[in-house]
Amino acid sequence: MNRPNITATTASQFKKVVESRRSVRKFTDEAIPEDVVQQCLDWGLAAPNSSNLQMWNFYRVTSPAGKKAMAVNCMNQSAAKTAAELIVCTGSTRNWKKHTRMMLSYWPQERIPKLVKTYYEKLTFINYSTPPVDPFGVVGNAKKTLRDVVGLVQPIARWPNTEEDMKAWASKSVALACENIMLGFRAHGYDTCAMEGFDEARIRKQCKLKKGEFVVMVIAAGRCAENGLYHDQFRFERERFIHEI
Ligand SMILES: Cc1cc2nc3c(=O)[nH]c(=O)nc-3n(C[C@H](O)[C@H](O)[C@H](O)COP(=O)(O)O)c2cc1C
């Protein structure tokens, strides 16, 4: 488990990538080389994710007709219409059980650390078991109340308790993967635009999403056109957001 040597040069390259990333709304018609796309997707999969349960999927739209339909489903936004690549990034609230079993079988039985075994055999089930359908929130409220009662005497994870919580849970990890993908494209000199302006029902149908799967964002990627940036980047003052406690 040797780690590569990280130097000031690496940091200055990282600065270049992070600080030059912008949301681009118009792309040229240049294609992105296949190896670049695949590497960026791999970098997405390398993102940190909750319990390493990898509750994500990435649907790269490959056919011209599919891209056209996806652009329509992204409200005909110009970023979508002009993109060389469109990647639908989804989360799942339901694949964690299967992935828990996959996690356990990844380790040879004789070498699996006890903590890992207990975590994936017991704790994930306690933590992530939520009913996909819970009329009137009976089960979710019961689970939340139980956690709050235990929380009176010791620290305890207070959620997820509902399907909505599970969506938020999976979304965090998917969003991290999305950022890796977008920074990856930037590192290769390409640009992206994350999009949440889309018709989820139509994208569900187009990507044939499974039960419990939902769209977190669609990433448009390509080479920035001359008029692809609409304005300079700005943020509110950092004191508003960065706090020392
Ligand atoms: C989750 C998410 C959804 C977004 N949805 C859209 C979108 O639908 N259309 C769009 O043009 N930009 C979209 N953006 C881009 C933001 O508007 C943009 O990141 C923000 O204005 C800051 O600009 P910058 O990315 O150039 O720094 C989205 C960004 C994120 C992170």
The ligand as an ORCA input file, in Angstrom:
! r2SCAN-3c Opt
* xyz 0 1
  C     -26.180     20.087     -8.673
  C     -25.971     21.163     -9.695
  C     -26.948     21.406    -10.633
  C     -26.760     22.358    -11.622
  N     -27.717     22.519    -12.589
  C     -27.467     23.350    -13.620
  C     -28.352     23.390    -14.715
  O     -29.348     22.662    -14.795
  N     -28.068     24.227    -15.740
  C     -26.961     25.030    -15.723
  O     -26.757     25.773    -16.694
  N     -26.091     25.004    -14.693
  C     -26.305     24.178    -13.647
  N     -25.405     24.091    -12.620
  C     -24.202     24.911    -12.630
  C     -24.259     26.040    -11.596
  O     -25.174     27.019    -12.030
  C     -22.856     26.607    -11.424
  O     -22.037     25.600    -10.837
  C     -22.832     27.842    -10.543
  O     -23.520     28.906    -11.141
  C     -21.393     28.319    -10.263
  O     -20.688     28.540    -11.451
  P     -19.309     27.793    -11.777
  O     -19.613     26.316    -11.802
  O     -18.890     28.279    -13.140
  O     -18.353     28.131    -10.713
  C     -25.575     23.148    -11.627
  C     -24.590     22.892    -10.672
  C     -24.778     21.910     -9.737
  C     -23.679     21.623     -8.751
*
